[in-house]
Amino acid sequence: MSRSTTKDKRHFLIIARGSCSELRTQIYIGMEIDYVPQDKGREWLQETREISSMLAGLIATLDNE
C-alpha cells in the first residue's frame, strides 16, 4: 500500500490478484501431471482463493473511497 495514489494502489492490487490466479493455474497443472501432491495442491488452491478474496476486498475498499 505504499503507492502514492488510490488509482496506483488499485492497479497494483489488480495485478496481484491476476498473479494469484496464474499461480492457481500452475498448481492445477502441477497436480494434473503428478508434480504436486493432491493434498498439498488442494491446500495451496484454498490458500490462493483466500488471498484472492482478500485482494478483492482491498480493491472494493479502495473503490469506495
C-alpha positions, 0 to 999 in steps of 0.5 A, spaced: 500 500 500 505 504 499 503 507 492 502 514 492 495 514 489 488 510 490 488 509 482 496 506 483 494 502 489 488 499 485 492 497 479 497 494 483 492 490 487 489 488 480 495 485 478 496 481 484 490 478 484 491 476 476 498 473 479 494 469 484 490 466 479 496 464 474 499 461 480 492 457 481 493 455 474 500 452 475 498 448 481 492 445 477 497 443 472 502 441 477 497 436 480 494 434 473 501 431 471 503 428 478 508 434 480 504 436 486 501 432 491 493 432 491 493 434 498 498 439 498 495 442 491 488 442 494 491 446 500 495 451 496 488 452 491 484 454 498 490 458 500 490 462 493 482 463 493 483 466 500 488 471 498 484 472 492 478 474 496 482 478 500 485 482 494 478 483 492 476 486 498 482 491 498 480 493 491 472 494 493 475 498 499 479 502 495 473 503 490 469 506 495 473 511 497 
